[in-house]
Amino acid sequence: MENSIKIAVGMIVFDGDYVLKQCLDQIYPHVDQILITEGPVRFWQNQGKHTSTDNTNSIIDNYNDYANKIKVIHGQFEEKTEECNSYIPFIRNDIDYLWQIDSDELYTNENILKIKKMLIDEKPTSVGVRSCTFYGGFDYHLTGFEQNNDNFLRIFKYMPCCFWQTHRPPTIQYPINIPKKHISSDELFNRWGIQMHHYSYVFPVQVKNKINYYTNSLNTTGIIPNYYNDVYLHWITSVNGESKRQLENKYNGVHEYKPERRGHCFTAWNQFGHPESIRTDLDMLKNRFNIEQLQELYADEWKNPNVPKKQLKLNLHQLENKAEYPPHWKNLLNSLTHIDSIQTKIFYDIACGVGSTYKLLADNQFNMKYNGSDFSEAMINTAKNTWNIGTFKVQDVFKMSGFGKNDIVYVDGLLDILSNSDECLRHILRLNPEYVILNRIHFSETNQISVYRAYELINVIDYSFEEKTFFEIIKDNNYEIFYRIDNLFLLKCV
């Protein structure tokens, strides 16, 4: 190990596709092994999740591993310590250092080369790394508490038969006693100027999931109450610097821990730039942030109790006369005539709203077994009271488990109002129904999002798919376009 070292990267990830590809692009050329464990801990399993539901699996399973460095382990785990230890048996015996890198942690090429030289020259047994933690986008990072010495222990001497004693803080247990030499994060930064670029508070959904996990599983009393809405979402939607400063002064910063537990943690303008792979994809990443920000702002709009009343009133008028059917109803009825043995099928109406599709099918002699679901309790209660059948239920589409032969999944008024419609479409197709009907699909040159006013009551997301990506998702999930009319697609599993 005098003039060279061999490094293995250990990574655990679940629903972490935000900068995962950029993370891999940044580290791949510089290390000898990359061991990735994907899967949920108990907290997420209890919410019905068994593997990542975003683009994580696609990224890690299809990454261009041209030098055969990557080993992926999929599983379900009690906690993160067990998840880390699941990749330990696959580390090569000739590895000198194990470098823990989360999927939202990146290093510049220059800093990676500095780290490798430092390891050769100093021969430490452990290394802390200072974090430049980005907050609410790509322009600001956290100071104070987030940059405390050794908040992040990341690099450890490796020897066969060692294992992770704990993930919090990261601690390696060795089979024998060895002399210890630690280089702290302050020393690493002050002597060599090395820090990591940490994209852990960038995207709204990313932060929402983080706070959900921390608040309900790890730190039930130490988090600012209603932190996501009152601090994070408030901060990213503040229209000027003064309103941001006022918010930060109120909470002595913006970290989720209560101020009395962590001291100050204010934001500062980013003067450190970004690693190369982030710079390459920065426009795309900023666009994703903007889309998620809008989605989070308007996600609760559909819970307005007056919306079901308005929707039902309009639909009842349309149902009275077939000439009044809107185009997407006519397209649905047309598509169903192309399905053989239609009366034996089970029809799943996802995002059913007030359930008017149930009446539409019955009025037109499509007497299939009908099931309607929607995330809005107000919508479902209206549907139950109106149609007097017991096949309506409140359900999040991402918590649906699976379908099969003879199942028709109908998706209307969902993929056009979500900011993560690509992710939602992938999830639905992975549930493997025989037929999927996608209605009101719109295309643009790139994924685009706008906002319009619905029912004169609420602001609603209007999402357009990037056309090439839309068709790739269909093909990649083993579906073919069986029939198409206007912006309706009838898909069949092949």
Secondary structure, 3 states (H helix, E strand, C coil): CCCCCCEEEEEEECCCCCCHHHHHHHHHHHCCEEEEEECCCHHHHCCCCCCCCCCHHHHHHCCCCCCCCEEEEECCCCCHHHHHHCCHHHCCCCCCEEEECCCCEECCHHHHHHHHHHHHHHCCCEEECCEEEEECCCCEEECHHHHCCCCCEEEEECCCCCEEEEECCEEEECCCCCCCCEECHHHHHHHHCCCEEEEEECCHHHHHHHHHHHHHHHCCCCECCCHHHHHHHHHHCCCCHHHHHHHHHHHCECCCECHHHHCCECEEECCCCCCHHHHHCHHHHHHHHHHHHHHHHHHHHHHCCHHHHHHHHHHHHHHCCHHHCCHHHHHHHHHHCCCCCHHHCEEEEECCCCCHHHHHHHHCCCCCEEEEEECCHHHHHHHHHHHCCCCEEECCHHHCCCCCCCEEEEECCCCCCCCCHHHHHHHHHHCCCCEEEECCCCEECCCEEEEEEECCCEEEEEEEEEHHHHHHHHHHCCEEEEEEECCEEEEEEC
